[in-house]
Amino acid sequence: MRKAALMAGMVLLLISCDDFGDTNIDPNNPSEARPELLLTGAQRSVSSVVGAVTGNLWVQYMAETQYNDDSRYANSNANFNGWYTGPLKNLQTIIDLNTDEATRGNALSGGSNANQIAVARILKVYFFHMMTDRWGYIPYSDALQGSENFSPQYDSQEEIYLALIDELKAAVAQMDGGPGVNGDILFSGDMGQWTIFANSLRARMAIRMAGTGQSSVAATEFADAVNSGVISADILYPYVDSADNENPWYSRFRTRTDYALSDVLAGYMKDLGDLRATKYGNPAPDVSNNDGITTLDEIVGMPYDAENPGNITNAAISFPGAAIGAGGPSVGIQNAPLPIITVSEMHFAMAEAVERGWISGSAEQYYLDAIQASWEQWEVFDQAAFDAYVATEEVAYSSANWDEKIGKQKWVALYPNGYEAWAEWRRLGYPELEPHPQAFTEDAQIPVRQTYPTTESQINEAAYNAAVSAQGADSPSTHLWWDID
């Protein structure tokens, strides 16, 4: 009887195991890549650009309150590998899935094939642009080939810029009017917004090229981008009130208070009556009247050049404002958005373009519009205060020294988009920031580029050596192609 029961059980087991159905499919780990999930993953890496710390320290938006090694440029060496294996790999996979005849049909879950490719190309430009502005020469044309090329050659920054501009135009041109992309946390699949974003990125890149040997290309591309339509509303990264995708400044202040508003930025703004300072920083507890309304006299910057920053109490200084998510869980805003590209930035670029003869219009009016757009972005616009601000000798526009005027005001307005501010500070040369007196860099100056990851000299030696030779050195003092001042 026991044998019979055992045999019957085995038969039932065989019958029940004939078709496992969906039991072998893990919905959280699909065997086939879903383009909409790849897109979301890549877009989340935008936060690592707009929410980064380094640029904010190097342009002296913020100062460190305890250990000031980063303010002294100890982290001038940085690793770019994660960008290639992370968001750029995701985006290239989207392109491949929507290009390959064997997979492009299944890839339609992410939107039309052409639109998915277009969006992936635009985002690739965004990341590559950020990378070349940090390191200069980087692998580009040979990149993302996987096992087919483990030793990619580096491209010059000039070559990369020209290629990226062509990519943006080609991406917009290939949009087909079909279904918008899915998994899109930036524009919810609105392809019109992707077109405007691409045009705005092209304008940003063109203005960066202004002083190079490609100035005629820059002029043409800037004018065409503006005529084709740039942003009329700020593009912000949309965080949520969940730890899964919260504002990175909120995360940093969850248990620590390592960064404060610097006295360099706070002092400059307060002297001019700039109300944005009340959003850029929180009231210093020692001088706060605790009435819930922040005034300029309650903003106290942390000395950027403090030899022993730990000696300064937290109550004596202003931490970065709740408006950018910082300040800790008690005062921070977990889902506070961070700027990717703003109307203010575009107006400053247009003011410069007028001065360079690229477009028509009033440079002064674009300049004033840029400052007003920034005040409105931070919700501090008051007509009387604004009029007083732009009438000060420091702020009032002058074509005779437009680069200084635009450079200083753009520096203020780009807060807290540190990497973009660092790029524009290097290009325009304003404001004239003093390096930290205890700088780690060999020349004791603020870095003008980041150095290559140490692994490159070991596993991609020939390409690395060629890039270093072409650029002059692998040094934080090596100026990039567009950094000519």
C-alpha positions as CSV (number, residue, x, y, z in Angstrom):
1,M,0.0,0.0,0.0
2,R,2.9,2.3,0.8
3,K,4.4,1.6,-2.6
4,A,1.1,2.3,-4.3
5,A,0.7,5.6,-2.5
6,L,4.2,6.6,-3.4
7,M,3.7,5.8,-7.1
8,A,0.4,7.7,-7.2
9,G,2.1,10.7,-5.6
10,M,4.9,10.6,-8.2
11,V,2.3,10.5,-11.0
12,L,0.5,13.5,-9.6
13,L,3.7,15.4,-9.2
14,L,4.7,14.7,-12.8
15,I,1.3,15.8,-14.0
16,S,1.3,19.0,-11.9
17,C,4.8,19.9,-13.1
18,D,4.1,19.4,-16.7
19,D,3.5,23.2,-17.2
20,F,4.9,25.6,-14.6
21,G,3.0,28.5,-16.2
22,D,4.4,31.8,-14.8
23,T,6.0,30.3,-11.7
24,N,9.5,30.7,-13.2
25,I,9.0,34.3,-14.1
26,D,10.2,36.9,-11.6
27,P,8.4,40.1,-12.3
28,N,11.0,42.0,-10.4
29,N,13.9,40.6,-12.5
30,P,12.6,40.2,-16.1
31,S,14.7,38.2,-18.5
32,E,14.1,40.7,-21.3
33,A,15.0,44.4,-20.7
34,R,12.0,46.7,-20.6
35,P,12.9,50.0,-22.2
36,E,10.5,52.0,-20.0
37,L,12.3,50.7,-16.9
38,L,15.7,51.4,-18.4
39,L,14.6,55.0,-19.2
40,T,13.4,55.6,-15.6
41,G,16.6,54.2,-14.3
42,A,18.7,56.5,-16.5
43,Q,16.6,59.5,-15.6
44,R,17.1,58.9,-11.9
45,S,20.9,59.5,-12.5
46,V,20.1,63.1,-13.5
47,S,19.7,63.6,-9.7
48,S,23.4,62.7,-9.3
49,V,24.2,65.6,-11.6
50,V,22.0,68.3,-10.2
51,G,22.3,67.2,-6.6
52,A,26.0,66.7,-6.5
53,V,28.1,68.3,-3.8
54,T,31.5,69.0,-5.4
55,G,30.6,71.8,-7.7
56,N,28.7,73.6,-4.9
57,L,31.9,73.6,-2.8
58,W,34.3,74.6,-5.7
59,V,32.2,77.7,-6.6
60,Q,31.9,78.4,-2.9
61,Y,28.1,78.2,-2.7
62,M,28.6,76.1,0.4
63,A,31.2,75.5,3.0
64,E,31.9,72.4,5.1
65,T,31.2,72.5,8.8
66,Q,33.4,69.7,10.1
67,Y,35.9,68.1,7.7
68,N,36.9,70.5,4.9
69,D,39.0,68.2,2.7
70,D,36.5,68.6,-0.2
71,S,36.5,72.4,0.1
72,R,40.3,72.1,-0.2
73,Y,40.0,70.1,-3.4
74,A,41.1,66.7,-2.1
75,N,38.5,65.1,-4.4
76,S,39.8,66.5,-7.7
77,N,40.3,62.9,-8.9
78,A,36.9,61.4,-9.8
79,N,35.7,58.1,-11.4
80,F,33.6,58.4,-14.6
81,N,33.1,54.6,-15.0
82,G,29.7,54.6,-13.3
83,W,28.3,56.9,-15.9
84,Y,29.2,54.4,-18.6
85,T,28.0,51.3,-16.8
86,G,24.9,53.0,-15.4
87,P,22.7,55.6,-17.3
88,L,24.6,55.6,-20.5
89,K,24.5,51.8,-20.8
90,N,20.7,51.9,-20.1
91,L,20.2,54.5,-22.8
92,Q,22.3,52.6,-25.3
93,T,20.3,49.5,-24.6
94,I,17.1,51.4,-25.3
95,I,18.5,52.4,-28.7
96,D,19.6,48.9,-29.4
97,L,16.3,47.3,-28.5
98,N,14.4,49.8,-30.7
99,T,16.8,49.4,-33.6
100,D,17.2,45.6,-33.8
101,E,14.5,44.0,-36.0
102,A,14.4,41.1,-33.6
103,T,13.4,43.2,-30.5
104,R,11.9,46.5,-31.8
105,G,8.4,45.0,-31.8
106,N,8.5,44.0,-28.2
107,A,10.1,47.3,-27.3
108,L,7.0,49.2,-28.3
109,S,5.9,48.9,-24.6
110,G,8.1,52.0,-24.2
111,G,6.6,54.1,-26.9
112,S,7.2,54.4,-30.6
113,N,10.6,53.1,-31.7
114,A,11.7,56.4,-33.1
115,N,10.6,58.4,-30.1
116,Q,12.4,56.1,-27.7
117,I,15.6,56.3,-29.6
118,A,15.2,60.1,-29.8
119,V,14.8,60.5,-26.1
120,A,17.7,58.1,-25.3
121,R,19.9,60.1,-27.6
122,I,19.0,63.4,-25.9
123,L,19.7,62.0,-22.5
124,K,23.0,60.6,-23.7
125,V,24.0,64.1,-24.8
126,Y,23.0,65.4,-21.3
127,F,25.3,63.0,-19.5
128,F,28.2,63.1,-22.0
129,H,28.1,66.9,-21.9
130,M,28.4,66.9,-18.1
131,M,31.2,64.4,-18.3
132,T,33.4,66.2,-20.9
133,D,32.9,69.4,-19.0
134,R,34.4,67.7,-15.9
135,W,37.2,65.6,-17.5
136,G,37.8,67.1,-21.0
137,Y,38.9,64.3,-23.3
138,I,36.8,61.2,-22.6
139,P,35.8,58.0,-24.4
140,Y,32.9,58.9,-26.7
141,S,32.9,57.5,-30.3
142,D,34.4,54.2,-29.0
143,A,32.3,54.0,-25.8
144,L,29.5,51.7,-24.9
145,Q,30.6,48.8,-27.2
146,G,30.9,46.4,-24.3
147,S,33.0,43.3,-24.9
148,E,33.7,44.5,-28.5
149,N,36.0,47.2,-27.2
150,F,37.5,47.2,-23.7
151,S,40.1,49.9,-24.6
152,P,38.1,52.8,-26.1
153,Q,40.0,55.7,-27.4
154,Y,39.4,59.2,-26.0
155,D,37.9,61.9,-28.1
156,S,38.8,65.6,-27.9
157,Q,36.3,67.9,-26.2
158,E,35.9,69.8,-29.5
159,E,35.0,66.6,-31.3
160,I,32.6,65.6,-28.6
161,Y,30.8,69.0,-28.6
162,L,30.3,69.0,-32.3
163,A,29.1,65.4,-32.2
164,L,26.7,66.1,-29.4
165,I,25.1,69.1,-31.1
166,D,24.6,67.0,-34.2
167,E,23.0,64.3,-32.0
168,L,20.5,66.7,-30.5
169,K,19.4,67.9,-33.9
170,A,19.1,64.4,-35.3
171,A,17.2,63.2,-32.3
172,V,14.6,65.9,-32.7
173,A,14.4,65.3,-36.4
174,Q,13.6,61.6,-35.9
175,M,10.6,62.1,-33.6
176,D,7.7,60.5,-35.5
177,G,4.5,61.8,-33.9
178,G,3.8,58.3,-32.6
179,P,3.2,57.3,-28.9
180,G,5.3,59.2,-26.5
181,V,7.8,57.4,-24.3
182,N,6.8,55.5,-21.2
183,G,8.7,55.4,-17.9
184,D,9.4,59.1,-18.4
185,I,9.6,60.9,-15.0
186,L,10.8,64.2,-16.4
187,F,8.2,65.0,-19.1
188,S,5.6,62.3,-18.8
189,G,6.1,61.2,-22.4
190,D,5.4,64.7,-23.9
191,M,7.6,64.7,-27.0
192,G,7.1,68.5,-27.4
193,Q,8.8,69.0,-24.1
194,W,11.7,66.7,-25.2
195,T,12.1,68.9,-28.3
196,I,12.3,72.1,-26.2
197,F,14.7,70.4,-23.7
198,A,17.0,69.3,-26.6
199,N,17.0,72.9,-28.1
200,S,17.8,74.3,-24.7
201,L,20.7,71.9,-24.2
202,R,22.0,72.9,-27.6
203,A,21.8,76.6,-26.6
204,R,23.7,75.8,-23.4
205,M,26.4,74.0,-25.3
206,A,26.7,76.7,-28.0
207,I,27.2,79.5,-25.4
208,R,29.9,77.3,-23.8
209,M,31.7,77.2,-27.2
210,A,31.6,81.0,-27.6
211,G,35.2,81.7,-27.1
212,T,36.6,78.8,-29.1
213,G,37.7,78.4,-32.7
214,Q,34.2,77.1,-33.3
215,S,32.5,80.4,-32.5
216,S,30.8,80.6,-35.9
217,V,29.3,77.2,-35.4
218,A,28.3,78.2,-31.9
219,A,26.6,81.4,-33.2
220,T,24.6,79.5,-35.8
221,E,23.6,76.7,-33.4
222,F,22.5,79.1,-30.7
223,A,20.4,81.2,-32.9
224,D,18.8,78.1,-34.5
225,A,18.1,76.6,-31.1
226,V,16.4,79.8,-29.8
227,N,14.4,80.1,-33.0
228,S,13.3,76.5,-32.8
229,G,12.1,77.0,-29.2
230,V,13.8,76.9,-25.8
231,I,12.2,76.5,-22.4
232,S,9.7,79.0,-21.1
233,A,9.4,77.2,-17.7
234,D,12.1,75.8,-15.5
235,I,12.9,72.1,-15.9
236,L,13.3,70.6,-12.4
237,Y,14.1,67.1,-11.2
238,P,10.9,65.8,-9.6
239,Y,11.7,64.1,-6.3
240,V,9.0,62.4,-4.2
241,D,8.2,62.3,-0.5
242,S,9.7,58.8,-0.1
243,A,13.2,57.6,0.6
244,D,13.2,55.7,-2.7
245,N,13.6,58.9,-4.6
246,E,14.1,61.8,-2.2
247,N,16.0,65.0,-2.6
248,P,19.7,64.2,-2.0
249,W,20.2,67.2,0.2
250,Y,17.4,66.0,2.4
251,S,19.2,62.6,2.6
252,R,22.5,64.2,3.5
253,F,20.9,66.2,6.3
254,R,18.9,63.3,7.7
255,T,21.5,62.6,10.4
256,R,24.3,65.0,9.6
257,T,24.9,68.7,9.1
258,D,28.1,68.7,7.0
259,Y,27.4,71.7,4.7
260,A,26.4,75.3,5.4
261,L,25.7,78.3,3.1
262,S,29.1,79.9,2.6
263,D,30.0,83.4,3.7
264,V,31.2,84.1,0.1
265,L,27.8,83.7,-1.4
266,A,25.7,84.8,1.6
267,G,27.8,88.0,2.1
268,Y,27.6,88.9,-1.6
269,M,23.9,88.5,-1.7
270,K,23.1,90.2,1.6
271,D,25.2,93.3,0.7
272,L,23.0,93.8,-2.3
273,G,19.7,93.1,-0.6
274,D,19.1,89.9,-2.6
275,L,16.1,88.2,-1.2
276,R,17.0,84.9,-2.7
277,A,19.4,84.4,0.2
278,T,16.4,83.8,2.4
279,K,15.7,80.7,0.3
280,Y,19.2,79.7,-0.3
281,G,19.8,79.3,3.4
282,N,17.9,78.8,6.6
283,P,18.0,81.2,9.5
284,A,21.0,80.9,11.8
285,P,19.5,79.9,15.2
286,D,21.6,82.4,17.2
287,V,20.1,85.3,15.3
288,S,16.7,83.9,14.3
289,N,13.6,85.5,15.8
290,N,11.8,82.2,15.2
291,D,8.7,83.9,13.7
292,G,8.7,81.6,10.6
293,I,9.7,84.5,8.3
294,T,13.3,84.5,7.2
295,T,14.9,87.9,6.8
296,L,18.4,88.7,5.4
297,D,19.8,89.6,8.8
298,E,19.0,86.0,9.9
299,I,21.3,84.6,7.2
300,V,24.8,84.0,8.4
301,G,27.3,82.3,6.1
302,M,29.9,79.8,7.2
303,P,33.5,81.0,6.6
304,Y,34.6,79.2,3.6
305,D,38.3,79.5,4.5
306,A,37.9,78.5,8.1
307,E,41.1,76.7,9.3
308,N,39.1,74.7,11.9
309,P,35.5,74.7,10.8
310,G,34.5,72.4,13.6
311,N,35.1,75.2,16.1
312,I,32.1,77.1,14.7
313,T,28.8,76.0,16.2
314,N,25.9,75.0,14.2
315,A,23.7,77.6,15.9
316,A,26.0,80.4,14.5
317,I,25.5,79.6,10.8
318,S,22.9,79.1,8.1
319,F,22.5,75.7,6.6
320,P,21.4,75.3,3.0
321,G,17.7,76.2,2.7
322,A,14.7,73.9,3.0
323,A,13.8,75.1,-0.5
324,I,16.6,72.8,-1.9
325,G,15.6,70.0,0.5
326,A,18.3,70.6,3.1
327,G,18.2,71.4,6.8
328,G,17.3,68.0,8.1
329,P,14.0,66.2,8.5
330,S,12.7,68.8,10.9
331,V,12.9,71.7,8.4
332,G,13.9,70.1,5.0
333,I,11.6,69.4,2.2
334,Q,11.9,65.7,1.2
335,N,10.5,66.2,-2.3
336,A,11.9,69.7,-3.1
337,P,12.8,69.8,-6.8
338,L,16.3,70.7,-8.0
339,P,16.9,72.7,-11.2
340,I,18.1,70.9,-14.4
341,I,18.0,74.0,-16.6
342,T,16.1,77.2,-15.9
343,V,14.5,80.1,-17.7
344,S,17.0,82.4,-15.9
345,E,19.9,80.5,-17.4
346,M,18.5,80.8,-20.9
347,H,17.9,84.6,-20.6
348,F,21.5,85.1,-19.4
349,A,22.7,83.1,-22.4
350,M,20.5,85.3,-24.7
351,A,22.0,88.5,-23.1
352,E,25.4,87.2,-23.9
353,A,24.4,86.2,-27.4
354,V,23.2,89.7,-28.1
355,E,26.5,91.1,-27.0
356,R,28.3,88.7,-29.3
357,G,26.1,89.6,-32.2
358,W,24.5,86.2,-32.5
359,I,20.9,87.3,-32.1
360,S,19.0,90.6,-32.0
361,G,17.4,92.2,-29.1
362,S,18.4,94.1,-25.9
363,A,21.1,92.4,-23.9
364,E,20.1,94.5,-20.9
365,Q,16.5,93.4,-21.1
366,Y,17.5,89.7,-21.3
367,Y,19.8,90.3,-18.4
368,L,17.1,91.8,-16.3
369,D,14.6,89.1,-17.4
370,A,17.1,86.5,-16.2
371,I,17.4,88.0,-12.8
372,Q,13.7,88.4,-12.4
373,A,13.1,84.8,-13.6
374,S,15.5,83.6,-10.8
375,W,13.7,85.7,-8.2
376,E,10.4,84.2,-9.4
377,Q,11.9,80.7,-9.4
378,W,12.7,81.1,-5.7
379,E,9.3,82.8,-5.0
380,V,10.8,86.0,-3.5
381,F,9.9,88.5,-6.3
382,D,8.8,91.8,-4.9
383,Q,8.8,94.7,-7.3
384,A,10.2,97.3,-5.0
385,A,13.0,95.1,-3.7
386,F,13.8,93.9,-7.2
387,D,14.0,97.4,-8.6
388,A,16.3,98.5,-5.8
389,Y,18.5,95.4,-6.4
390,V,19.0,95.9,-10.1
391,A,19.6,99.6,-9.6
392,T,22.7,99.0,-7.4
393,E,26.0,99.8,-9.1
394,E,27.2,96.2,-8.7
395,V,24.1,94.8,-10.5
396,A,23.1,97.5,-13.0
397,Y,23.9,96.4,-16.5
398,S,26.7,97.7,-18.6
399,S,27.7,96.5,-22.1
400,A,31.3,97.7,-21.4
401,N,31.8,94.8,-19.0
402,W,28.9,92.5,-19.8
403,D,31.0,89.4,-19.1
404,E,31.5,90.4,-15.5
405,K,27.9,91.5,-15.0
406,I,26.5,88.3,-16.5
407,G,29.2,86.1,-14.9
408,K,28.4,87.3,-11.4
409,Q,24.7,87.3,-11.7
410,K,24.7,83.9,-13.4
411,W,26.8,82.5,-10.6
412,V,24.2,83.6,-8.1
413,A,21.3,82.3,-10.2
414,L,22.7,78.9,-10.9
415,Y,22.6,77.8,-7.2
416,P,22.5,74.9,-6.3
417,N,23.3,73.4,-9.7
418,G,27.0,73.1,-8.8
419,Y,28.5,71.5,-11.9
420,E,26.8,73.9,-14.2
421,A,27.9,76.9,-12.1
422,W,31.5,75.5,-12.0
423,A,31.5,75.3,-15.8
424,E,30.3,78.9,-16.3
425,W,32.6,80.2,-13.6
426,R,35.6,78.7,-15.4
427,R,34.4,80.0,-18.8
428,L,33.5,83.6,-17.8
429,G,36.0,84.0,-14.9
430,Y,33.5,85.7,-12.6
431,P,33.2,86.2,-9.7
432,E,36.9,86.3,-8.9
433,L,36.9,83.6,-6.2
434,E,39.8,83.1,-3.9
435,P,41.1,79.5,-3.5
436,H,41.0,77.9,-0.1
437,P,44.1,78.9,1.7
438,Q,44.8,75.3,2.7
439,A,44.3,73.9,-0.9
440,F,45.6,70.4,-1.6
441,T,46.2,71.2,-5.3
442,E,49.8,71.6,-6.4
443,D,49.3,75.1,-7.6
444,A,47.0,76.0,-4.6
445,Q,44.3,77.0,-7.1
446,I,40.6,76.0,-7.5
447,P,40.5,73.0,-9.9
448,V,39.5,73.7,-13.5
449,R,38.9,70.0,-14.3
450,Q,38.7,66.7,-12.6
451,T,41.5,64.1,-13.1
452,Y,40.9,60.7,-14.6
453,P,40.2,57.6,-12.5
454,T,43.4,55.8,-11.6
455,T,42.1,52.6,-13.2
456,E,42.4,54.2,-16.7
457,S,46.2,54.4,-16.5
458,Q,46.2,50.7,-15.7
459,I,43.6,49.0,-17.9
460,N,43.4,51.5,-20.8
461,E,46.9,52.7,-20.7
462,A,47.5,53.6,-24.4
463,A,44.3,55.6,-24.8
464,Y,44.8,57.3,-21.4
465,N,48.4,58.3,-22.3
466,A,47.2,59.7,-25.7
467,A,44.5,61.8,-24.0
468,V,46.9,63.1,-21.3
469,S,49.5,64.0,-24.0
470,A,46.9,65.8,-26.1
471,Q,45.5,67.7,-23.2
472,G,48.9,68.6,-21.8
473,A,48.6,66.8,-18.4
474,D,46.2,64.9,-16.2
475,S,46.0,67.7,-13.7
476,P,43.2,69.7,-12.0
477,S,45.0,72.8,-13.3
478,T,44.7,71.7,-17.0
479,H,42.3,74.0,-18.8
480,L,39.6,72.6,-21.0
481,W,39.1,73.4,-24.7
482,W,36.5,76.2,-24.0
483,D,38.1,77.5,-20.9
484,I,40.4,80.1,-22.5
485,D,40.6,82.9,-19.9
